[in-house]
Amino acid sequence: MEPANFFTNLSRYVAPLNDRYRIYLLADKDTSLRYDTARFLIPNVDGVDVRAWPLPLPLDRIPAQKGVIFVDTSQSDPRLKAI
């Protein structure tokens, strides 16, 4: 998928979740919630770009009114077992 289309779809998925969840994006080193398209569509994203690094556990303190959601671009990602 072309980068602009991917980030548009990612942003449309994340935007309605942003007020209720902190988003952890598990992806590759070039994928970010701060990519230009995502930054334009969801400028105040409450998200963590994990990228290709290990998942930081335990997670940072999450506000009481929010939950956590993990968005992974690969179903075979070994970090999913840690979640």
MOPAC internal coordinates of N, CA, C and O (Angstrom, degrees):
PM7 1SCF
backbone

  N    0.0000 0     0.00 0     0.00 0    0    0    0
  C    1.4491 1     0.00 0     0.00 0    1    0    0
  C    1.5303 1   108.13 1     0.00 0    2    1    0
  O    1.2310 1   120.53 1   -41.17 1    3    2    1
  N    1.2989 1   116.58 1   138.83 1    3    2    1
  C    1.4581 1   120.42 1   178.34 1    5    3    2
  C    1.5276 1   109.73 1   -63.19 1    6    5    3
  O    1.2310 1   120.21 1   -35.17 1    7    6    5
  N    1.3502 1   117.20 1   144.83 1    7    6    5
  C    1.4737 1   119.65 1  -177.38 1    9    7    6
  C    1.5257 1   114.26 1   -52.60 1   10    9    7
  O    1.2310 1   119.71 1   135.51 1   11   10    9
  N    1.3223 1   118.15 1   -44.49 1   11   10    9
  C    1.4702 1   119.59 1  -177.78 1   13   11   10
  C    1.5206 1   110.81 1   -61.76 1   14   13   11
  O    1.2310 1   119.82 1   137.61 1   15   14   13
  N    1.3254 1   117.95 1   -42.39 1   15   14   13
  C    1.4608 1   120.98 1   178.57 1   17   15   14
  C    1.5176 1   111.34 1   -66.04 1   18   17   15
  O    1.2310 1   120.28 1   138.08 1   19   18   17
  N    1.3289 1   117.06 1   -41.92 1   19   18   17
  C    1.4598 1   120.22 1   179.31 1   21   19   18
  C    1.5214 1   110.63 1   -60.76 1   22   21   19
  O    1.2310 1   120.59 1   131.10 1   23   22   21
  N    1.3325 1   116.48 1   -48.90 1   23   22   21
  C    1.4628 1   119.61 1  -176.98 1   25   23   22
  C    1.5200 1   112.24 1   -70.13 1   26   25   23
  O    1.2310 1   119.69 1   150.64 1   27   26   25
  N    1.3151 1   118.19 1   -29.36 1   27   26   25
  C    1.4668 1   120.69 1   173.93 1   29   27   26
  C    1.5216 1   109.47 1   -66.02 1   30   29   27
  O    1.2310 1   119.97 1   133.57 1   31   30   29
  N    1.3267 1   117.66 1   -46.43 1   31   30   29
  C    1.4655 1   120.91 1   178.37 1   33   31   30
  C    1.5194 1   111.37 1   -64.17 1   34   33   31
  O    1.2310 1   120.10 1   136.96 1   35   34   33
  N    1.3193 1   117.41 1   -43.04 1   35   34   33
  C    1.4641 1   121.11 1   177.64 1   37   35   34
  C    1.5256 1   110.08 1   -59.89 1   38   37   35
  O    1.2310 1   120.08 1   134.80 1   39   38   37
  N    1.3121 1   117.45 1   -45.20 1   39   38   37
  C    1.4639 1   121.53 1  -178.73 1   41   39   38
  C    1.5200 1   111.80 1   -64.76 1   42   41   39
  O    1.2310 1   120.42 1   139.75 1   43   42   41
  N    1.3118 1   116.80 1   -40.25 1   43   42   41
  C    1.4649 1   120.13 1   178.21 1   45   43   42
  C    1.5218 1   111.56 1   -66.57 1   46   45   43
  O    1.2310 1   120.35 1   149.04 1   47   46   45
  N    1.3075 1   116.93 1   -30.96 1   47   46   45
  C    1.4684 1   120.71 1   177.03 1   49   47   46
  C    1.5317 1   110.50 1   -73.33 1   50   49   47
  O    1.2310 1   120.57 1   136.55 1   51   50   49
  N    1.3192 1   116.51 1   -43.45 1   51   50   49
  C    1.4668 1   121.95 1  -173.99 1   53   51   50
  C    1.5345 1   112.67 1   -77.59 1   54   53   51
  O    1.2310 1   119.49 1   144.70 1   55   54   53
  N    1.3141 1   118.57 1   -35.30 1   55   54   53
  C    1.4744 1   121.98 1  -173.34 1   57   55   54
  C    1.5246 1   114.03 1   -51.42 1   58   57   55
  O    1.2310 1   118.27 1   130.26 1   59   58   57
  N    1.3405 1   120.90 1   -49.74 1   59   58   57
  C    1.4681 1   119.01 1  -179.22 1   61   59   58
  C    1.5317 1   113.49 1   -72.43 1   62   61   59
  O    1.2310 1   119.96 1   166.36 1   63   62   61
  N    1.3194 1   117.67 1   -13.64 1   63   62   61
  C    1.4699 1   121.45 1  -179.92 1   65   63   62
  C    1.5174 1   112.17 1   -91.52 1   66   65   63
  O    1.2310 1   120.20 1   161.19 1   67   66   65
  N    1.3122 1   117.23 1   -18.81 1   67   66   65
  C    1.4549 1   122.55 1  -170.23 1   69   67   66
  C    1.5252 1   114.02 1   -58.82 1   70   69   67
  O    1.2310 1   119.41 1   144.01 1   71   70   69
  N    1.3158 1   118.73 1   -35.99 1   71   70   69
  C    1.4678 1   120.56 1  -178.83 1   73   71   70
  C    1.5265 1   112.71 1   -74.09 1   74   73   71
  O    1.2310 1   120.26 1   157.10 1   75   74   73
  N    1.3330 1   117.12 1   -22.90 1   75   74   73
  C    1.4663 1   120.60 1  -175.17 1   77   75   74
  C    1.5228 1   114.75 1  -106.77 1   78   77   75
  O    1.2310 1   120.59 1   164.92 1   79   78   77
  N    1.3428 1   116.47 1   -15.08 1   79   78   77
  C    1.4619 1   119.93 1  -174.17 1   81   79   78
  C    1.5238 1   111.37 1  -138.84 1   82   81   79
  O    1.2310 1   120.96 1   -27.76 1   83   82   81
  N    1.3274 1   115.76 1   152.24 1   83   82   81
  C    1.4576 1   121.48 1   164.06 1   85   83   82
  C    1.5162 1   105.32 1   -91.76 1   86   85   83
  O    1.2310 1   120.77 1   -52.94 1   87   86   85
  N    1.3170 1   116.13 1   127.06 1   87   86   85
  C    1.4547 1   122.00 1  -174.57 1   89   87   86
  C    1.5237 1   109.59 1   -96.78 1   90   89   87
  O    1.2310 1   120.77 1   -52.06 1   91   90   89
  N    1.3193 1   116.14 1   127.94 1   91   90   89
  C    1.4590 1   122.57 1   172.85 1   93   91   90
  C    1.5135 1   106.88 1  -108.59 1   94   93   91
  O    1.2310 1   120.34 1   -65.27 1   95   94   93
  N    1.3443 1   116.95 1   114.73 1   95   94   93
  C    1.4559 1   121.75 1  -178.53 1   97   95   94
  C    1.5214 1   109.31 1   -96.73 1   98   97   95
  O    1.2310 1   121.03 1   -67.69 1   99   98   97
  N    1.3144 1   115.64 1   112.31 1   99   98   97
  C    1.4618 1   122.47 1   176.35 1  101   99   98
  C    1.5243 1   106.42 1   -97.71 1  102  101   99
  O    1.2310 1   120.42 1   -65.34 1  103  102  101
  N    1.3104 1   116.80 1   114.66 1  103  102  101
  C    1.4623 1   119.65 1  -174.48 1  105  103  102
  C    1.5239 1   109.29 1  -154.35 1  106  105  103
  O    1.2310 1   120.94 1    24.41 1  107  106  105
  N    1.3176 1   115.81 1  -155.59 1  107  106  105
  C    1.4577 1   119.48 1   177.30 1  109  107  106
  C    1.5306 1   109.72 1   -95.22 1  110  109  107
  O    1.2310 1   120.68 1     0.45 1  111  110  109
  N    1.3162 1   116.31 1  -179.55 1  111  110  109
  C    1.4669 1   120.70 1  -174.23 1  113  111  110
  C    1.5301 1   113.61 1   -66.83 1  114  113  111
  O    1.2310 1   120.03 1   162.17 1  115  114  113
  N    1.3384 1   117.55 1   -17.83 1  115  114  113
  C    1.4589 1   121.18 1  -177.26 1  117  115  114
  C    1.5266 1   113.78 1  -101.37 1  118  117  115
  O    1.2310 1   119.96 1  -177.23 1  119  118  117
  N    1.3162 1   117.68 1     2.77 1  119  118  117
  C    1.4648 1   121.15 1  -176.32 1  121  119  118
  C    1.5263 1   109.23 1  -106.05 1  122  121  119
  O    1.2310 1   121.18 1   -50.39 1  123  122  121
  N    1.3265 1   115.34 1   129.61 1  123  122  121
  C    1.4573 1   119.80 1  -175.16 1  125  123  122
  C    1.5239 1   110.91 1  -147.98 1  126  125  123
  O    1.2310 1   121.10 1   -30.35 1  127  126  125
  N    1.3152 1   115.50 1   149.65 1  127  126  125
  C    1.4530 1   121.34 1   172.63 1  129  127  126
  C    1.5269 1   110.81 1   -74.85 1  130  129  127
  O    1.2310 1   120.57 1   174.89 1  131  130  129
  N    1.3268 1   116.51 1    -5.11 1  131  130  129
  C    1.4625 1   121.08 1   179.73 1  133  131  130
  C    1.5313 1   112.17 1  -107.71 1  134  133  131
  O    1.2310 1   120.53 1  -167.57 1  135  134  133
  N    1.3248 1   116.60 1    12.43 1  135  134  133
  C    1.4564 1   120.91 1   173.15 1  137  135  134
  C    1.5330 1   106.72 1   -59.37 1  138  137  135
  O    1.2310 1   119.92 1   -27.66 1  139  138  137
  N    1.3258 1   117.76 1   152.34 1  139  138  137
  C    1.4697 1   121.68 1  -173.61 1  141  139  138
  C    1.5287 1   113.79 1   -49.77 1  142  141  139
  O    1.2310 1   120.06 1   133.42 1  143  142  141
  N    1.3330 1   117.48 1   -46.58 1  143  142  141
  C    1.4681 1   120.20 1  -178.25 1  145  143  142
  C    1.5205 1   110.89 1   -63.69 1  146  145  143
  O    1.2310 1   120.43 1   132.80 1  147  146  145
  N    1.3292 1   116.78 1   -47.20 1  147  146  145
  C    1.4620 1   120.62 1  -179.76 1  149  147  146
  C    1.5282 1   110.81 1   -64.70 1  150  149  147
  O    1.2310 1   120.28 1   138.90 1  151  150  149
  N    1.3121 1   117.07 1   -41.10 1  151  150  149
  C    1.4707 1   120.57 1   179.63 1  153  151  150
  C    1.5229 1   111.24 1   -62.64 1  154  153  151
  O    1.2310 1   120.11 1   146.15 1  155  154  153
  N    1.3271 1   117.40 1   -33.85 1  155  154  153
  C    1.4619 1   121.45 1   177.94 1  157  155  154
  C    1.5296 1   110.97 1   -72.60 1  158  157  155
  O    1.2310 1   120.25 1   135.59 1  159  158  157
  N    1.3392 1   117.12 1   -44.41 1  159  158  157
  C    1.4698 1   120.82 1  -174.87 1  161  159  158
  C    1.5253 1   113.22 1   -80.44 1  162  161  159
  O    1.2310 1   119.64 1   150.12 1  163  162  161
  N    1.3213 1   118.29 1   -29.88 1  163  162  161
  C    1.4677 1   121.99 1   177.37 1  165  163  162
  C    1.5368 1   108.85 1  -134.98 1  166  165  163
  O    1.2310 1   120.62 1  -105.17 1  167  166  165
  N    1.3456 1   116.41 1    74.83 1  167  166  165
  C    1.4684 1   120.29 1  -172.48 1  169  167  166
  C    1.5280 1   114.72 1   -63.80 1  170  169  167
  O    1.2310 1   119.36 1   153.29 1  171  170  169
  N    1.3048 1   118.82 1   -26.71 1  171  170  169
  C    1.4662 1   121.26 1  -178.39 1  173  171  170
  C    1.5185 1   111.00 1  -113.11 1  174  173  171
  O    1.2310 1   120.51 1  -133.78 1  175  174  173
  N    1.3126 1   116.63 1    46.22 1  175  174  173
  C    1.4559 1   120.34 1  -177.41 1  177  175  174
  C    1.5320 1   110.64 1   -65.05 1  178  177  175
  O    1.2310 1   121.25 1   -45.83 1  179  178  177
  N    1.3132 1   115.21 1   134.17 1  179  178  177
  C    1.4621 1   120.97 1   173.66 1  181  179  178
  C    1.5228 1   105.40 1   -96.08 1  182  181  179
  O    1.2310 1   121.25 1   -96.87 1  183  182  181
  N    1.3124 1   115.21 1    83.13 1  183  182  181
  C    1.4532 1   118.93 1  -173.70 1  185  183  182
  C    1.5112 1   113.01 1  -143.13 1  186  185  183
  O    1.2310 1   121.81 1   -19.02 1  187  186  185
  N    1.3147 1   114.14 1   160.98 1  187  186  185
  C    1.4561 1   122.58 1   179.15 1  189  187  186
  C    1.5178 1   107.74 1  -123.06 1  190  189  187
  O    1.2310 1   120.47 1   -56.32 1  191  190  189
  N    1.3223 1   116.71 1   123.68 1  191  190  189
  C    1.4587 1   121.36 1   174.75 1  193  191  190
  C    1.5268 1   108.55 1   -86.04 1  194  193  191
  O    1.2310 1   120.74 1   -81.34 1  195  194  193
  N    1.3005 1   116.19 1    98.66 1  195  194  193
  C    1.4632 1   119.63 1   178.46 1  197  195  194
  C    1.5231 1   109.50 1   -75.89 1  198  197  195
  O    1.2310 1   121.33 1   150.01 1  199  198  197
  N    1.3341 1   115.07 1   -29.99 1  199  198  197
  C    1.4620 1   122.82 1  -178.70 1  201  199  198
  C    1.5168 1   109.75 1    55.62 1  202  201  199
  O    1.2310 1   119.35 1    47.22 1  203  202  201
  N    1.3232 1   118.85 1  -132.78 1  203  202  201
  C    1.4654 1   121.75 1  -176.95 1  205  203  202
  C    1.5293 1   112.12 1   -97.04 1  206  205  203
  O    1.2310 1   120.28 1  -172.35 1  207  206  205
  N    1.3205 1   117.06 1     7.65 1  207  206  205
  C    1.4558 1   120.99 1  -177.76 1  209  207  206
  C    1.5242 1   111.04 1   -83.26 1  210  209  207
  O    1.2310 1   120.15 1   -14.68 1  211  210  209
  N    1.3236 1   117.31 1   165.32 1  211  210  209
  C    1.4695 1   119.42 1   175.38 1  213  211  210
  C    1.5308 1   110.65 1   -62.12 1  214  213  211
  O    1.2310 1   120.83 1   -31.08 1  215  214  213
  N    1.3000 1   116.02 1   148.92 1  215  214  213
  C    1.4630 1   121.31 1   178.63 1  217  215  214
  C    1.5256 1   109.04 1   -67.80 1  218  217  215
  O    1.2310 1   119.76 1   -53.84 1  219  218  217
  N    1.3418 1   118.07 1   126.16 1  219  218  217
  C    1.4686 1   120.14 1  -178.54 1  221  219  218
  C    1.5328 1   110.95 1   -74.34 1  222  221  219
  O    1.2310 1   120.54 1   -74.58 1  223  222  221
  N    1.3051 1   116.57 1   105.42 1  223  222  221
  C    1.4661 1   121.60 1   179.40 1  225  223  222
  C    1.5101 1   110.00 1  -116.20 1  226  225  223
  O    1.2310 1   118.02 1   -38.83 1  227  226  225
  N    1.2990 1   121.39 1   141.17 1  227  226  225
  C    1.4606 1   125.17 1    -4.36 1  229  227  226
  C    1.5322 1   109.92 1   -68.55 1  230  229  227
  O    1.2310 1   121.52 1   -21.60 1  231  230  229
  N    1.3199 1   114.71 1   158.40 1  231  230  229
  C    1.4580 1   120.74 1   179.97 1  233  231  230
  C    1.5174 1   110.53 1   -67.02 1  234  233  231
  O    1.2310 1   121.25 1   -25.82 1  235  234  233
  N    1.3338 1   115.21 1   154.18 1  235  234  233
  C    1.4632 1   119.77 1   174.00 1  237  235  234
  C    1.5258 1   109.31 1   -60.72 1  238  237  235
  O    1.2310 1   120.65 1   -21.39 1  239  238  237
  N    1.3046 1   116.37 1   158.61 1  239  238  237
  C    1.4654 1   121.65 1   179.37 1  241  239  238
  C    1.5284 1   109.97 1   -57.25 1  242  241  239
  O    1.2310 1   121.18 1   -51.40 1  243  242  241
  N    1.3226 1   115.35 1   128.60 1  243  242  241
  C    1.4597 1   122.79 1  -179.15 1  245  243  242
  C    1.5309 1   107.59 1  -102.13 1  246  245  243
  O    1.2310 1   119.48 1   -44.94 1  247  246  245
  N    1.3353 1   118.60 1   135.06 1  247  246  245
  C    1.4651 1   119.62 1   176.85 1  249  247  246
  C    1.5337 1   111.05 1   -55.22 1  250  249  247
  O    1.2310 1   120.43 1   -35.66 1  251  250  249
  N    1.3206 1   116.79 1   144.34 1  251  250  249
  C    1.4662 1   121.99 1  -175.75 1  253  251  250
  C    1.5192 1   112.89 1   -58.23 1  254  253  251
  O    1.2310 1   119.78 1   149.86 1  255  254  253
  N    1.3256 1   118.03 1   -30.14 1  255  254  253
  C    1.4607 1   120.88 1  -177.15 1  257  255  254
  C    1.5286 1   112.59 1   -85.60 1  258  257  255
  O    1.2310 1   120.12 1  -178.47 1  259  258  257
  N    1.3270 1   117.38 1     1.53 1  259  258  257
  C    1.4629 1   120.95 1  -178.16 1  261  259  258
  C    1.5129 1   111.24 1  -119.06 1  262  261  259
  O    1.2310 1   121.91 1   -23.03 1  263  262  261
  N    1.3075 1   113.95 1   156.97 1  263  262  261
  C    1.4550 1   121.79 1   171.16 1  265  263  262
  C    1.5210 1   108.35 1  -109.31 1  266  265  263
  O    1.2310 1   121.14 1    11.31 1  267  266  265
  N    1.3125 1   115.42 1  -168.69 1  267  266  265
  C    1.4577 1   121.91 1   179.57 1  269  267  266
  C    1.5169 1   107.94 1  -125.91 1  270  269  267
  O    1.2310 1   121.11 1   -41.48 1  271  270  269
  N    1.3152 1   115.49 1   138.52 1  271  270  269
  C    1.4572 1   119.93 1   174.70 1  273  271  270
  C    1.5277 1   107.58 1  -132.23 1  274  273  271
  O    1.2310 1   121.13 1   -41.40 1  275  274  273
  N    1.3208 1   115.44 1   138.60 1  275  274  273
  C    1.4513 1   121.78 1   178.18 1  277  275  274
  C    1.5212 1   108.56 1  -108.01 1  278  277  275
  O    1.2310 1   120.75 1   -52.55 1  279  278  277
  N    1.3144 1   116.17 1   127.45 1  279  278  277
  C    1.4571 1   121.99 1   176.59 1  281  279  278
  C    1.5238 1   106.13 1  -112.85 1  282  281  279
  O    1.2310 1   121.07 1   -60.50 1  283  282  281
  N    1.3178 1   115.56 1   119.50 1  283  282  281
  C    1.4607 1   120.92 1  -177.90 1  285  283  282
  C    1.5147 1   109.04 1  -121.78 1  286  285  283
  O    1.2310 1   120.68 1   -46.26 1  287  286  285
  N    1.3154 1   116.30 1   133.74 1  287  286  285
  C    1.4517 1   120.57 1  -178.62 1  289  287  286
  C    1.5247 1   112.50 1   -85.55 1  290  289  287
  O    1.2310 1   119.97 1   176.90 1  291  290  289
  N    1.3269 1   117.65 1    -3.10 1  291  290  289
  C    1.4642 1   121.09 1  -178.95 1  293  291  290
  C    1.5218 1   110.19 1  -137.64 1  294  293  291
  O    1.2310 1   120.39 1   -54.85 1  295  294  293
  N    1.3184 1   116.85 1   125.15 1  295  294  293
  C    1.4630 1   120.48 1   178.56 1  297  295  294
  C    1.5186 1   112.55 1   -70.78 1  298  297  295
  O    1.2310 1   119.87 1   162.48 1  299  298  297
  N    1.3196 1   117.85 1   -17.52 1  299  298  297
  C    1.4563 1   120.77 1  -179.33 1  301  299  298
  C    1.5227 1   112.79 1   -97.68 1  302  301  299
  O    1.2310 1   120.25 1  -166.58 1  303  302  301
  N    1.3196 1   117.12 1    13.42 1  303  302  301
  C    1.4601 1   122.10 1  -179.32 1  305  303  302
  C    1.5304 1   110.06 1   -64.71 1  306  305  303
  O    1.2310 1   119.49 1   -57.47 1  307  306  305
  N    1.3480 1   118.58 1   122.53 1  307  306  305
  C    1.4707 1   120.24 1  -179.19 1  309  307  306
  C    1.5219 1   113.45 1   -65.53 1  310  309  307
  O    1.2310 1   119.68 1   161.19 1  311  310  309
  N    1.3232 1   118.21 1   -18.81 1  311  310  309
  C    1.4712 1   120.55 1   178.94 1  313  311  310
  C    1.5130 1   112.44 1   -68.20 1  314  313  311
  O    1.2310 1   120.21 1   161.16 1  315  314  313
  N    1.3236 1   117.20 1   -18.84 1  315  314  313
  C    1.4728 1   120.09 1   178.38 1  317  315  314
  C    1.5258 1   111.55 1   -61.59 1  318  317  315
  O    1.2310 1   120.27 1   149.79 1  319  318  317
  N    1.3199 1   117.08 1   -30.21 1  319  318  317
  C    1.4723 1   119.78 1   177.80 1  321  319  318
  C    1.5133 1   111.77 1   -65.46 1  322  321  319
  O    1.2310 1   119.67 1   147.92 1  323  322  321
  N    1.3176 1   118.23 1   -32.08 1  323  322  321
  C    1.4652 1   121.90 1   178.63 1  325  323  322
  C    1.5186 1   111.24 1   -68.62 1  326  325  323
  O    1.2310 1   120.77 1   151.82 1  327  326  325
  N    1.3207 1   116.13 1   -28.18 1  327  326  325
  C    1.4610 1   120.98 1  -178.61 1  329  327  326
  C    1.5015 1   108.87 1   -76.06 1  330  329  327
  O    1.2310 1   120.10 1   180.00 1  331  330  329

